[in-house]
Amino acid sequence: MKKIRIKHHKIVFTVLILILCLLSVLYYDLIFRTSYAKEEFSNQVVKVAEQNENPIFKIQKIIVYSSANAIDKSENESLQDLSILQYSDIAIYLDNTSTIYDITNENTVKELYIDNISISTGSDKGHQYINYKNALDFAKYKKIEEPSSDKIEYNIVNTNDENNNSDYSTPTFYTDCSNPITLEYMNEDIITNYATSSDSNTISFNGKVLEEAGIDLNDVNFTLNFTIHLVNHLDEEFICPVRLKVDLSASDGGIYKGYKYDNTTVSGYEYNFIKIVK
């Protein structure tokens, strides 16, 4: 058997060194850095958990009032060209005193806004959006504007003087969390050009109109997803993702009887505001 002779020992040695360096880099990148990243992530999770063990802010209660209406677009209000809509007023109450009993810079709100808004319904009927609802108009139909951006920003009322001069037609929230976050969900034009029957000259301008127009509630039941962001007076940031599933039906007829009212006291980790760890 012939022996393999290596003429250029230095070149071979250099190549071997380069291969070892490359393997070392790959080991560091694939093993050490991955392990380090996992450890850092674990430490961050622990840190977040520790800071949120006793949440400063959490959702305490959610009220949803749902009804419907018909907009008469016909001449002489003859009820022969109606647009059917469904709306739900939403009030979200925050608890900021379960951990801190006094009102301090830590449990009062400096900034508040809502984003990451998404809506899903049981069908493609209608046009859906949500926006701020004046609490003084809660549980009654009043046209709201479709938002011009994907963020709803609230004005914060800090003093009694500001409260006396506040314009509640724009998003408003008290720094001490003493009023709810109020929103309205709107589903317009579920049916357009709807006309009353020839033997009827009346129509219900509430949830009953959905039944009169033959609208299946499974088609207009909806789910809202959005994120509430707030900043306290220590400039600490908190977030709470909200998933609100609204079923307009019930054993007593639900919204078909005119309106549906749900008053729910909530609990659980998913309703706690999470402090953002920087």
C-alpha positions as a printed Julia matrix, in Angstrom:
278×3 Matrix{Float64}:
    0.0    0.0    0.0
    1.32   3.39  -0.92
    1.72   5.98   1.77
    0.12   9.35   1.24
    2.74  12.0    1.23
    1.93  15.59   2.16
    4.28  18.0    0.55
    2.85  21.28   1.89
    2.6   20.75   5.62
    2.16  24.45   6.39
   -0.82  24.78   4.07
   -2.51  21.74   5.54
   -1.86  22.99   9.06
   -3.32  26.39   8.18
   -6.44  24.81   6.68
   -6.93  22.7    9.82
   -6.63  25.8   12.01
   -9.23  27.6    9.87
  -11.6   24.63  10.1
  -11.21  24.57  13.9
  -11.89  28.32  14.07
  -14.97  27.9   11.92
  -16.24  25.05  14.09
  -15.64  27.17  17.2
  -17.63  30.05  15.71
  -20.46  27.72  14.76
  -20.46  26.19  18.24
  -20.61  29.64  19.84
  -23.38  30.77  17.52
  -25.51  27.64  17.67
  -24.89  26.47  21.23
  -23.6   29.25  23.45
  -25.64  32.13  22.01
  -28.8   30.02  21.91
  -28.28  28.97  25.51
  -27.55  32.56  26.52
  -30.66  33.82  24.72
  -32.79  31.21  26.47
  -31.37  32.21  29.83
  -31.96  35.9   29.13
  -35.53  35.16  28.03
  -36.15  33.1   31.17
  -34.77  35.91  33.34
  -37.01  38.42  31.56
  -40.08  36.22  32.06
  -39.27  35.88  35.77
  -38.79  39.63  36.05
  -42.12  40.35  34.36
  -43.88  37.78  36.55
  -42.4   39.29  39.73
  -43.43  42.82  38.78
  -46.96  41.69  37.92
  -47.58  39.38  40.86
  -49.8   42.06  42.45
  -51.28  44.01  39.51
  -51.81  47.74  40.05
  -54.52  47.99  37.38
  -57.04  45.37  36.29
  -60.43  45.17  34.62
  -63.16  44.8   37.22
  -66.39  44.8   35.24
  -67.64  44.95  31.64
  -71.12  46.14  30.7
  -72.49  45.59  27.2
  -75.82  47.06  26.06
  -76.91  45.89  22.59
  -79.78  47.1   20.44
  -80.52  48.01  16.82
  -82.1   50.72  14.71
  -83.43  51.46  11.25
  -82.47  54.57   9.29
  -85.29  55.68   6.98
  -83.84  57.01   3.72
  -87.12  57.03   1.81
  -88.94  60.14   0.71
  -91.7   61.34   3.06
  -90.46  58.75   5.61
  -92.59  56.07   3.99
  -90.53  53.2    5.5
  -89.78  51.87   2.03
  -86.01  52.44   2.02
  -84.56  51.42   5.36
  -80.99  50.66   6.37
  -80.77  48.26   9.33
  -77.93  48.61  11.85
  -76.92  46.97  15.12
  -74.91  48.63  17.88
  -73.45  47.68  21.25
  -72.37  50.17  23.91
  -69.45  48.93  26.03
  -68.32  50.18  29.44
  -65.08  48.8   30.89
  -64.48  49.56  34.58
  -60.93  49.5   35.94
  -59.84  48.61  39.47
  -56.79  50.54  40.67
  -57.13  50.12  44.46
  -56.93  46.38  45.1
  -53.15  46.57  45.57
  -52.69  50.24  46.48
  -55.53  51.57  48.64
  -54.72  55.28  48.39
  -54.62  57.39  45.25
  -50.95  57.83  44.34
  -48.79  58.55  41.32
  -48.43  54.79  40.9
  -52.12  53.94  40.49
  -53.38  57.02  38.64
  -53.5   57.37  34.87
  -51.48  59.88  32.87
  -52.11  58.47  29.37
  -54.66  56.03  27.92
  -55.26  54.73  24.42
  -56.66  51.7   22.6
  -55.16  50.05  19.51
  -54.71  46.65  17.79
  -58.45  46.69  17.05
  -59.92  43.78  15.1
  -63.52  42.69  14.56
  -64.96  39.39  13.4
  -68.62  38.56  12.8
  -70.66  35.52  11.83
  -71.01  36.68   8.22
  -69.94  39.39   5.78
  -73.14  41.38   6.31
  -72.74  45.03   7.24
  -69.88  47.41   7.89
  -68.3   47.26  11.36
  -66.16  49.62  13.43
  -65.74  50.81  17.03
  -65.11  54.23  18.51
  -65.5   56.24  21.7
  -69.05  56.57  23.09
  -70.04  59.52  25.26
  -71.1   58.0   28.6
  -74.02  60.46  28.73
  -75.41  58.75  25.61
  -74.84  55.21  26.87
  -77.62  52.68  26.11
  -79.27  54.8   23.45
  -78.71  55.13  19.74
  -76.61  58.04  18.63
  -74.59  58.17  15.46
  -70.85  57.84  16.07
  -68.13  58.64  13.58
  -65.95  55.96  12.08
  -62.43  56.49  13.5
  -59.9   58.13  11.21
  -57.02  56.07  12.63
  -56.5   52.66  14.26
  -55.93  54.25  17.68
  -58.47  55.74  20.13
  -56.72  58.23  22.43
  -58.38  59.47  25.64
  -58.11  62.9   27.24
  -57.21  62.5   30.92
  -59.14  64.54  33.5
  -56.84  65.28  36.46
  -58.73  67.86  38.53
  -62.28  68.9   39.39
  -61.76  72.09  37.41
  -60.83  70.09  34.33
  -63.89  67.91  34.94
  -66.2   70.94  35.01
  -64.78  72.17  31.71
  -64.45  68.81  29.99
  -66.1   68.15  26.65
  -67.37  64.58  26.89
  -68.02  64.4   23.17
  -64.34  63.48  22.86
  -62.68  60.47  24.54
  -62.46  61.23  28.26
  -61.12  59.28  31.24
  -60.51  60.26  34.88
  -56.99  59.93  36.24
  -58.3   58.05  39.33
  -60.15  55.46  37.19
  -63.51  56.54  38.64
  -65.3   56.44  35.28
  -65.41  53.57  32.77
  -63.74  53.36  29.39
  -66.74  53.74  27.06
  -66.88  52.48  23.48
  -69.5   51.76  20.87
  -69.46  48.92  18.36
  -71.36  49.73  15.18
  -72.5   47.41  12.4
  -74.08  49.54   9.67
  -75.99  48.52   6.54
  -76.66  44.94   7.57
  -79.59  45.2    5.2
  -80.15  48.16   2.85
  -83.25  49.19   0.91
  -85.43  47.26   3.34
  -89.15  48.05   3.05
  -92.02  47.32   5.4
  -94.73  45.01   4.13
  -97.74  46.48   2.36
 -100.04  45.63   5.29
  -97.77  47.3    7.86
  -96.97  50.95   8.3
  -94.81  50.57  11.39
  -91.42  49.21  12.28
  -89.51  48.81  15.54
  -86.58  51.16  16.03
  -84.81  48.82  18.44
  -83.52  45.25  18.52
  -86.89  43.89  17.37
  -86.18  45.25  13.9
  -83.57  42.52  13.41
  -86.27  39.88  13.75
  -88.75  41.86  11.64
  -86.15  42.09   8.86
  -85.36  38.37   9.11
  -81.77  38.84  10.27
  -80.25  35.69  11.79
  -78.42  36.6   15.0
  -75.68  34.09  14.17
  -74.81  36.38  11.25
  -74.35  39.48  13.44
  -72.85  38.04  16.63
  -69.37  39.49  16.9
  -66.0   39.29  18.62
  -63.85  42.33  19.41
  -60.11  42.22  20.04
  -58.16  45.28  21.14
  -55.38  46.35  23.51
  -55.75  48.94  26.26
  -52.55  50.88  26.96
  -52.06  53.15  29.95
  -49.23  55.09  31.56
  -49.24  56.1   35.22
  -47.77  59.27  36.74
  -44.46  57.45  37.33
  -44.28  56.99  33.54
  -44.65  53.21  33.92
  -46.42  51.53  31.0
  -49.13  48.86  31.24
  -51.11  46.88  28.67
  -54.18  44.64  28.75
  -55.3   42.7   25.65
  -59.09  42.38  25.59
  -61.15  39.76  23.78
  -64.88  40.45  23.96
  -67.25  37.9   22.47
  -70.82  39.21  22.19
  -73.72  36.78  21.68
  -76.91  38.69  20.89
  -79.16  35.68  21.44
  -80.63  34.35  24.72
  -83.34  31.95  25.88
  -85.7   34.91  26.4
  -85.19  36.14  22.84
  -82.07  38.21  23.41
  -81.86  41.33  21.29
  -85.06  40.31  19.45
  -87.03  41.5   22.5
  -85.69  45.03  21.96
  -82.28  45.05  23.62
  -79.81  42.81  25.45
  -77.95  43.87  28.59
  -74.92  42.04  30.0
  -73.28  43.13  33.26
  -70.27  40.92  33.98
  -67.83  41.12  36.89
  -64.64  39.54  35.59
  -61.64  37.92  37.23
  -58.52  36.07  36.18
  -55.02  36.84  35.01
  -56.2   37.77  31.49
  -57.96  40.84  32.93
  -54.84  42.19  34.67
  -52.78  44.98  33.19
  -49.21  43.84  32.6
  -46.42  46.26  33.44
  -43.95  46.65  30.58
  -40.47  45.83  31.86
  -37.79  47.93  30.19
